[in-house]
Amino acid sequence: MLDALLTDEEREIKNKARKIIKNIPPSILRKMDKEEIQYPTNFVKDLAKQNLLGIRFPIEFGGLGLNWVAESIVLEEVGALGPALGCLYSLPSIVGEAIHHFGTQEQKESYLTPILKGEIFCAEALTEPRGGSDFFGATCTAVKQGDNYLLNGQKRFVVGSEGADLFLVYAKTDLKASDPRNSISAFLVEREAGVKTKHVYGLMGARGGGTGRLVFDNVEISDENLIGELNTGGLIFNQMMIPERMTSAAGSIGAARAGLNVAGKYSTRRKAFGQPIRKFQAVSFKLAESLTILDAASSLIYTTSRTIDQNKGLTSGLIRRLVSETKKFATDSAWDVINHAMQILGGIGYTNVYPIERLLRDIRLMSIWTGTNEIMSLLIQHEYFKELKSTDPRLQSRDVENDATGAEFSEEKVYE
């Protein structure tokens, strides 16, 4: 994100994050990729000690009281470490979003504060074995029994499942609802309540984040751990689109910039036909294209972040569209840039001598998780057509249809 757009405070947090990320030992990433480490808790604890978790949350709960622009800046820096560590860094922001906007004061004190202090670790349990995009088709159930709910079912692809102490879980609470959008609730579920974890995946990339399957077998949840009102999980999920997709977008750009820097440096060292390969347009134009789309994506992240901040962090039709555009464009751009980087390195880029092959495996996930990019396109066009129908004068621009030379030939405008 261009420094010229930032306030002094935002530049300061960016520089702080960059300094911290520079000093993360490479051995952690290597061991995670080999799956010798699952969920490096010390990474999260260290960032918490340096007040870098959940920086946009209020100071009273352990945040820094900053904004989405600041968080996006930090996420771009953390993104250089890849999506596994980037996601572990983002989980306090994602789970914290639900607690901050919909939780009680007691829930904020009992859970949000220790999460931001790095005292407990959290994860979001949304996707089920039957799929993730069909959120309201969830089959995980929470049935009321006295003062508690009995939680049954499974969630999968839960990043952090192997190390988390607390899970944000969506489950059906109204099995007879005529409208599925009013049938789901969100709960804070502690591992010690009886949550079982299964590590069953051989991931292509983004390894070491403790991704696994959660099994709930009559897990008891107290009334006090219901977030928001009963059967309003859809409302909470709608708000959660912001942190889920903004963290994916900013993290992707950070990873892509890191890969591009490797390729850029390589192009100045590697010689062919008696000169550095950066002298060849086939290489230099790939670098130019990559820089352009990364700066465009970063600018969109900035614009969306500012818009969210001006809307006090709450979702709206415009923000749903912008967040979806940002996630789609940033993750697609990151994939293109890492591919360009591998092409610039040639054969050696296809080996583990350089980190490009890992970044390529990692970045492929980004257009799948937190809502596939096809779902992003669905949301974008949906909100666009709502805007076209709007009677709000602020959303209406000049009607250029009447500017056509033959506009008066109305009989030629046949629609059926």
Secondary structure, 3 states (H helix, E strand, C coil): CCHHHCCHHHHHHHHHHHHHHHCCCHHHHHHHHCCCCCCCHHHHHHHHHCCCCCCCCCHHHCCCCCCHHHHHHHHHHHHHHCHHHHHHHHHHHHHHHHHHHHCCHHHHHHHHHHHHCCCCCEEEECCECCECCCHHHCCCEEEEECCEEEEEEEEEEECCCCCCCEEEEEEECCCCCCCHHHCEEEEEEEHHHCCEEECCCCCCCCCCCCCEEEEEEEEEEEHHHEECCCCCHHHHHHHHHHHHHHHHHHHHHHHHHHHHHHHHHHHHHCEECCEEHHHCHHHHHHHHHHHHHHHHHHHHHHHHHHHHHHCCCCCCHHHHHHHHHHHHHHHHHHHHHHHHHHHHHHHHHHCCCCCHHHHHHHHHHHHCCCCCHHHHHHHHHHHHHHHHHCCCHHHCCCCHHHHCCCCCCHHHCCCC
